[in-house]
Amino acid sequence: MFTVPEHVRQTATTLLSTLRPLPLDTPNLPPMLPGGLPFVGHASELRSNPVAMVQRGRDMFGDIFCVRLPGTLGVVMTGHAAQEKYFRFRDDEVSQREAYQLMTPVFGKGIAYDAEPQIMKEQLGFFHGALRESRLRTYTDGFIAESEHFFGQWGETGEVNMLEVGNEVTLYTSTRCLLGDKMRFKLSKEFSELYADLEGGINVISFFAPYLPLPAMRRRDKARVKMVELIEKIVAERRADPEGHEDILQTLVESSYADGRKLTVDEITGLILTIMFAGHHTSGVTFSWIAVLLAQHPHIFRRLVAEQREILGDRERITYDDLQKMKLLEGTIKEALRLYPPIILVMRRVLKAFEFQGKHVPEGSMIIASPAVGHRVPEVFPEPHRFDPDRFLPGREEDKRWPYGHIAFGAGRHRCMGIVFAQLQLRALWSHLLRNFEFDMLDPSYPVDYTNLIAGPRPPCRIRYRRVGKRSAGA
């Protein structure tokens, strides 16, 4: 019996969906954004500059408006009231699973977004033990060791692409915490090459047609098979010798579902990739934006150096507790995430129609929130285009005035569980850099690159560094 290949079936389904009529005659829809092309609607504008598109709609219509996507009605919701509505939905009202099918070829069938809500909840719950404070203290040692090793290879002065640096150093620190110190050095090249091929298969095209037989998708699928083989060898070693491992892989090896079933190697691989994609690339991009912002605002850089001296004095070795005291550095990270959130759009499929501000949002439509636009609403963050880390410090704490105002890591029931890990990682890396280097801009501006789903500075993000002598407490 002839079997239709999966990529052919999925591609045909996607192409047919673009011909599906949109429910534009539904009474009391939110206003439609002008423009768009036949069949694809606003998808071209969404691909070239999604933030400008969303901002244009907000300027015209306010908190809620519609866009036409291939085979789908998109409903954009921005502003603190709309974002609160968006992130407070239950899983039986809106679905992440329907919106993020592009991740299924990477994570695997039945894993994360492709799993039923209860199974996804169990799967993400496996990480809770790996993110408790005692483990975070252990990871801090790895972050510090990686900082010293990685940046110790820099010269006295030089020029670097900070986007490449950020992605590379956060991949190494993440690998240490995921697979352990031994595997960090044993597998780093092979792991990073496979990971790059997996990343290359995630783009705007794959959002609408994740199984198109394009070269990037084929490399993605081959890398997924090899990644499972790689993890399978490590899992076999761990099960034969389970003692002495305090990384996230060991947590997954020892975990079981509520019915007692142990995780398969395919599931372990998928969950390792889930947390990698949730944490590594977003951290790498944020690392590079911090470099850009500090090069553009040297007075903030000097204040951060002073904070390091105040907390550490003449000590060179830092601890988890030291990092918790670095409030200005914490505010700087939050402000970089506010101005340049790595995830510029998040989506959900509507399972149950709802009303918002007197407008009807029909079942089957796709609701869209934009951290990049929502973070620059002046009612939530005054002077929203200004780099101002103090807005998060005691006495102001603007992010606490509106609980759904700062959504770089999501909000509500689906807030990213890796937020503490990511911020700790960035604090450790930047604490080292602040104590050992100074930075200068090499380009007049650093525009945002919207060609990837994770929005970093447009490459090359060139920064000049200079190594400094030991900064004493009185310097």
N, C-alpha and C positions, 0 to 999 in steps of 0.2 A: 504494500500500500504506500502510495506517494505521500510524503510528509512535507508540508510547506516550511522552509527554514524560518526560524524565529525572526531574523532581521527583515525578511521579506514580508511576513505577516504584520509585524509591527509597523513597518514603513507604509504598507498599504492602508492600514488603519489610520495612521496619521494623515496621509494625503487625502483620504476620504473625509476625514473630520474637517478639513479646511473648506469643504464644500457644504458643510452643514449650515443651514440658515441660522443667523443669530436672532435671539428673541427681542428684536428692536421694537416690536409693536406692543411689548408688555407695558401696561399702564403705569405711569408715574416712575419711570426709570430715572436714574440720575442723568444729568445732561451729558451729551456725547461730545468728546473733544473733536474739534474740526480737523480735517485732513485725513490722511490714510489712503491706502491704495487698494484696488480690487483684490479680493481673495486674502491678502495678507494683512489688510487693515493698517494698524499703526506699528506693525512688527518691525518695519525698516527703521522707523524713528526710535523704537525701543532698543534696537541693536546699536545704532550709531551714538545716541546720547540719551539714555533713559532718564537721567536726572533732569535734563532740560525739558523733556516731554512732560514729566510729572509736575515740574514747577510751573510750566505753561498752563497745565490744567488747573492747578491750585490757584494761580493768579486769576484765572478766568471764572472759576466756579466754586472755589473754597474747598471744604473738607472732603467732598465726594463727587466723582464724575466717572464717566465711562470711556473706555477705549475699545477698539476693535482689534482682536487678535485672531490668528488663523483658527477658525472653527470655534472660537470662544469669545464670549463677552467678558472683557476685563472691567472691574470696578475698582478704581483707585481711591484709597482712604488715607488721608494725611491729617496732621494736627492731633493734639493730645486727646480730644474727645473721640475722634475716629480711631486712633490707635488703641485706645482703651477698649472700644467696642471690638476691634479686630482681634486683640490678644486675649480677650476674655471668653471667646467662643469655646464650647465643648467639642470634643472629637466627633460627636454624633451630629454636630451642626456644620462644621467645616472640616476639610481633610487635607493634611499635608501629603498624604500618600498619592493622591491624584495629581498634586501640583509638582512633585519632585520625582517623576518617573525617570528623569535623566540620570539619577544616581543609582538606579537598580543595576545597570551593567557593571558598576564599580563596586558597590557594596555587596550585591548578590541578591538572589531571589529570597524573599521572606526575611530580609534583614533591614532593620531601621525603617526607612520610609515605605518599603515594600511589605512590611509586616502589618498584621492587624494591630489596632491601637494597644490592646492589652499585651500582646507579645512584644511590641516595640517598647512599652513601658518596662517590661521585665528585662529586656536586653539593655536598655540604658541604665536600669537599676544595678546591673553588674558593675558599673563604674563607680558607684557610690563609695564602696570600700576603698577603691583606688584613689579617691579624691578626699579622703578624710585627712585631718590635720597632721596626724603622725606620718602619713605617706607624703604629704606635701613638704614636710620638713626633710624627708629623705630626698625628694626630687630637687629641693633647693641646693643640696650638695652637688647634684649632677649639673644643675644650671651653672653654678659657680665654676665647677671644674671645666665645663665646656667653654665658658667665657674665657677663662685663662688660657686654655689650649688653643682655641680658635683665634682670638685676637692677639695672642702671643706670637703668631706667625706674621703679623703685620710689621712693616718696617718703621723707621722713625717718622717718615712722612710719605704720603702717597695719595693717589686718587682711586676711588672705588665706586662701583655701581651699588648703591645701598639697597636697591631692590633685590639684587642677586645675593648680597651679603645677608639681608634679613631672611630670605627664603632658605638659604643654606644653613645658617647658624640655628634657626628655629627647627629645621628638619633634624639636625644633629641632636639638639637638646631633647626634642620630642622622641627621637629614636632611643636615646638613653633611658627615658622614663617608660617607654612602651616595651622595649625588648631587652633592656639591661646594658650595662657598660661594655660587656664583652661583645655583644652583638653590634653595638654602635660602631666599633672599629672593624669588626670582622665582615659586616654586611653593608656598611654605609654606602659604598659605590653602587653595588647591585641593587640595594633597596631604593636608593635615590633615583636610579635610572628607570626602574619599574614604576615608581611613584610618578615620575615626570610623564611617562606615557599614559598613565591613568588620568592625570590632570589634563593632559592634552585632549582627551576625549570629552571634556566638559566645556561646553560653550553655548552660545545662543542657539545654534542649529540643533544641538543635542537636546535642548530644552523642549523643542517642538517635535523632533524626530530622533530619539536617542539610538535607534538601530539602523540608521542609514549606513550603507556599506562604504563609507568614506575612509580614506587612509588613517585619519586620526582615530576613528572608532575601531578600526581593525587593530591598530597598535594598542588601544585601550583594552580590548578583549584578550589579546595575547598576553599583555602584562598582568591581567587579572589571574589568568591560569598559572603563570609563573610565580605570582605572588603567593597563591595558595600552596604551591609546591615548596616555596621557601619557608613559609610559616609552618607547614606540615613537619618539616625536618626539625625545626626548633621545638615544636610542641612534643614531638616524640622524645627529644632529649629531656624536656622538662618533666614529662610523665615518668621517665626512667629515673630521674634525679631531681625531685621537686624541692629539695632543701636549699635555703640561702638566697632565694629570689624574691625581691620586693618591687617588681615592676608590674605594669598593667597587664602584660601578657600572662603572667602567673595568676593574676586575679581571674582572668577569663578561663584559664586552664582548670582552675579549681571550682568554677561556678557551675550551677545547675539551674534549670528552669523549675517552676513551682511544682511540676509533675515529677520531678526527680531526674529528668533527662539531662545528660551532660551536653555541652556544646560540641558540635562537629568542628572539624578544622576549617571548613568553608565558612561557618558562622563566626569562628574566632577571627579569621582573616577579615571578614566583612566588618566586624565590630572594631578591629584595629584600624581599618581604613576609615570607618565612620568617625572615630575620635581624631584621627590624623587630619581628615578634611575639615572637621569642626574647629580644630585648633591650630594646626601648623601654618596653613597658608594665610589665614586671617592674621595670625601673629606676625608672620613674615612681612606682610604688607603694612601692618600697623607699625612695626619696627622701622620701616623705611620712611613712613610719614613722620614719625617722631624725629628722625634725623633731619628731614627737610624743615620741619617747623622750628627746631632748635637752631639750625643754621640761619634761618630767617629771623629769629628772635634771640640774639645773643644775651640779652638781659635776663631772659628766663633760664638760659643755659647757666649763667653765672649764679643765679639763685639756687639752681639744682646742685651745682658743685658745692655751694655753701651748706646746703642741707646734708650732703654726704659728709662734709667735715664735722658738722655739728653732731651727727649721729655716730660716726665711726672714729673721730679723732685721728690718732695715728695708726689705728688697726688696719691691716690689709685684708684680713679674712672677715667676711660678713656671714651673718646667720639669717635664718628664717625670721627671727624676731626683729632683727635690724630692718629687714625689708618691709615689715608691717608698719614701722615708724615713719617711712618715707612718704609723707602725705602729699608733698608737692609733686613728687615723682608720680604718685598714684593719680593726682589731678591732671598731670600732663598726659598720661596715658589715656585717661577718660576723655580729655579734650581732643586728642588726636582721633580717637574713635568717634567723637561727636562730629568733628569737621569732615573726617574722611572715613566713614564706616566702610569696612571691606565689602560687606554685603549691602548693595544699594537697593535691592528689591527683594521682598519676601512675598510668597504667594500661598493661597489656600483655595481649594475647590469648595464651592458652597453646596452643602448637602440638603440644607433646609432654608427656604427663602426667608428673608428678614427685612425689617424696615429700619432706616436710619435717617434722622433729620427729615422725616416726611417722605423719603424716597424709598422705592421698592427695589430690592436686590434679589433677582430670581435664582431658583435652584439651578445648578449647573454652571453658573458663572464663576469666574476666577476673581477673588478679591486680592488686591495688591497693596501692600504697605511699603513705604520708602523711608528707611532710616536717613538716607542722604538728604531728603527734603524735609522730613519731620524734625530733624535735628536743627534746622535753621529757621524754625518758626519763632519770630521775635516774642510772641506772648509766652513762650516756654523758656527760651534762652535769649535774654536781652543782648543787643548787639551781636546777633548770631554769627556774623561772618568774621568776628575778631577772635584771634587765638588768645584765650584767657583761662589758663589752668586754675586760677583762683576761684572761678565760679563753682568749683566742686569742694572747696575747703570749708571748714567750720565757720559759721557766720553767714555763709551764702548758700551753699549746697543746693544749687538750682535744680539739680536732677531729682531732688526729693520733693520739690513742690508739686510736680506732676509725675506720678508713679509710672506712667506710660510715655514719658517724654523722651528719655534716653533709651533707645531700643537697638543699640549696636549688637547686643547679644540676645535679641529677642526680649520677650517679657511674658509674664503670666505662667501658665502651666507648661509652656514649651520654651521657657528661658534656657539658654544654653548652659548645660551643667559644667562646661569646661571654662567658665569665665574666671574662676579663682585660679585655675592652673595657668591660663593664658596671661593673666595680669601678673602673677608671680614670676613667670618666665620672663616677661618684658622688664619687670623691675630688676631682676637679677642681671640681665644682659646690660641694661642701661646704667645700672649702678657701677658696673665694671668700666663701661665706656666713659662715664662722667669723671671717674677718678684717674683715667689714664690717657684721655685724648681730648683734643679740641677739633672743631669742625668748621669748614667754610663752604659756602655755596659756590658752585662752578657754573651754574646756569641761571639766567634771569628769572625763570619761572619753572614750575614743576606741575604741568597740567595732569589731570586725572586720565588714566587710560581705561576707556569703557569697552575695549575689545574683548576683555575677559570678564567672567562673571564675578571675579574678585577684583575690586577696583583699586589698583595701586597707582603710584606715579608712572607716567609714561616713560618707558625706558629710552635711553639710559638715565638713571637717577644718580647723576654724578655728584659726589661730595669729596672735598679734600680733607684729609685728616693729618694731624700732627700729634705725635706722642709727647706727653709731658712728663716731667719728673714727678717723683712722689709728692702728692699734695699734702702738706702738713696741716695740722689744725690751725696754725697761725698764718697760713699762706693767704 
